[in-house]
Amino acid sequence: MTHPGTRPAPGPAPLPGALPASLTPRRTFALVAGVERYGISHHWNLRGPARDALRFARWLTGPGEVPAANVRLLLSPLDDPGRLDWTATPGLAELRSAYRPATEANAKSALLEELPQCDGDLLWIFWAGHGYLGRGGELMLPCADAGPGQIRHLNLDSALRWWKTDLVKHRRFPLQAALVDACRVDAPRDSRWNFGSADYGGGATVPGRRQFRLYASREGEAAQNDAERGAGRFTEALLAELGDRSVREGVTGLPQAARRIHRVFRELRERGEGWQLPQFLVDRDWDAGSFLDDGPYGPPEPRAARLDQTGWDGLGELFEGRGLPHCAYEAYTWAFKEAGCATPVHHGLPADSLLDVVGDLDERQGGRGGMPLAVPFVHYLADRAARPRGPAGGLGDPAWAARLAQWVRATRERLALPVLRPPPGPARQAALHVRLESPPGGEDGLLARMWLRGERTRHIWESEGSPVTEAAVRAELVGRLARLAAAAGADGDDAAQPYETIGRIEFHVPYEMLETDFDQWPVPRGPAGRTRPLGMLYEVVVRCPQEREDTRTAWRAKWRWMHGQGGRHPDTVRVVEDAEVTDALGVQLGARTAPACVLGHASAARTDALLEALLEGGVPAAVWQRGGGTPAGGLPARLSPEALPGAPAVLGLPARVTEVRRAAAGGAAEGADRLVLLWDDPDDTIDLRSLA
């Protein structure tokens, strides 16, 4: 391996004579796969891989002159396969009737059973679709029949190890090339992601077999796909390099082509137009000469300016004794946007402390203007620290904000950095809070108070110490919503203008009222006395802050950790099954910062015990089904049907639950009218005297 700053002498250029003299199109075989449609969810589907696979097969059977019988083509396209272009070469026309769906069984059959029985010199593997890294760093390529219960896949690393052993006859396939247009991001470690285990074993390693692997991206990066053109950026560049070359010319020039592809993507990255960099996994050419993708060829990759010692010393003082603020993930992602480059794909923050997060940013390539990514990160923190604590996302620490802002100014001047724009302001959405209490004397009815919380807090109604019925609270709430909506739309009403819209209703209730069907309260809507459920029109959540006096520390720690990670850490959510609802559950939930959100599959008999455990464990967010039970497919599938990539973060749960409730109106989400969302923000509470 090379080290940064070193430039070892280039290895000898690959020569045609370094390849077997017998290498011909007839002794070339290939597995070509393109997966667009996935069984796990339509949200996994992507347009482009099937077309990319077909274009690679066109090169093989056209300029490459490889017989169609030598190609195992696996396709799972989004559209009717007949709409794909099969006319480019006679060989491609033959494959139209020979291709198979890109299932796990077909992939394993083609790669581990059929192709090893062939007598050839060169094996091509081309795969386009999704890709994830397992715990051991192995690349897992989900197949079309990936499902929620098991994400069926091809373990490419295990398969390539298998191909280097004597399970493939000694004199066969001395050359093997794997070209993968897929992401290489870590697979989340939660229960929704069951890849299972796929290790194909192998025999004794056969000396002399050479493998060349070229990936569309480095570990932790996403490969870009142009859905409009139906093509992966990596495949576009690869096919441009192969052009009209023969198969021998193509494989001989593959290392040089890989370097040129790498250079193209590096230039895109320098211009802030992309993040991925193709990577060669091996450090040997076909003739066993050394070469690397980021060392001896071409000028060293330019980097953004990095923090100097003065900058690090200042951050050490600024971050001392501070945990991750709840806006840390937002600051992290905004830093990439402000620096003019794409955000890398991973789930949550790369570290658990502010200094380590800045260290990650400082190691990364900056964008246009040479801006170190750490500077906009701190700039964002300064903005949020200056804002009042509350639902608008502020930290309420003006003294820290001033120190952070001073660090940004001094660093910009010292390193001659460009101007930074102000971070975007928090979304302006008000919440209407309803607090209910049981009368202390045991009388019938409820004590109630309402207040409006946005950029400022405004008390709007109280039952004045006299118990009222639930129906009276409902009528008052509906009337207040109507009047607030009318006032917000009236010109010149200064009292309503700070609140662009009321998006959420939050019910602060005692423990015994957590299952009340507030989301089903009828609200007049439209003509002829039509009504709609409150939870279909607004985000409706329940809260229980008055029951958390003994667990306030855990409650606050879990909420802030969840927000600091952007709700994307794989341990954020825990699914609790009915059998797990025991007397010890509350202690288990409160033992660590994670989980911060629980999805409860509790029966009616154990729902009360589940709710007690949530409060005892300091869990701030939870979803369960009113009256007990488990919806078809479970709550993870109901709330996140896409199951990633693209699934909403936990912080999007209020909006997601509202979407599911709205879908219930059309019969698309049976049981959605029974979902309850606990969403208890410890930073958005008001210490009020008891209504009694």
Secondary structure, DSSP 8 states (H G I E B T S, - for coil): ---TT----------GGGS-TT--GGGEEEEEEEE---TT-GGG--SSHHHHHHHHHHHHHTTT---GGGEEEEEE-SS-GGGS---SSHHHHHHTTT-B---HHHHHHIIIIIGGGS--SEEEEEEES--EE-TTS-EEEE-TT--SS---EEEHHHHHHHHTBTTS-TTS-SEEEEEEES--EE---STT------------B-TT-EEEEEESS-TT----EETTTTEEHHHHHHHHHHTT--HHHHHHTHHHHHHHHHHHHHHHHHTTS-----EE--SB-TTS-B--TTSSSSS---------HHHHHHHHHHHTT----TTHHHHHHHHHHHHTS-----SS-S-SSHHHHHHHHHHS---GGG--THHHHHHHHHHHHHS-BSTT-B---HHHHHHHHHHHHHHHHHHT-------------EEEEEEEE--TT--SSBEEEEEEESSSEEEEEE-TTS-B-HHHHHHHHHHHHHHHHHHHTSTT-TTTTT-S-EEEEEEE--GGGTT--GGG-EEE-SSTT-EEEHHHHSEEEEE-GGG-GGGHHHHHHHHHHHHHTTT--TTSEEEEEGGG-STTHHHHHHSSS--SEEEEE--GGGHHHHHHHHHHTT--EEEEETTS---TTHHHHHH-TT-SSS---GGGHHHHHHHHHHHHTTTSSTTGGGEEEEE--TTS--------
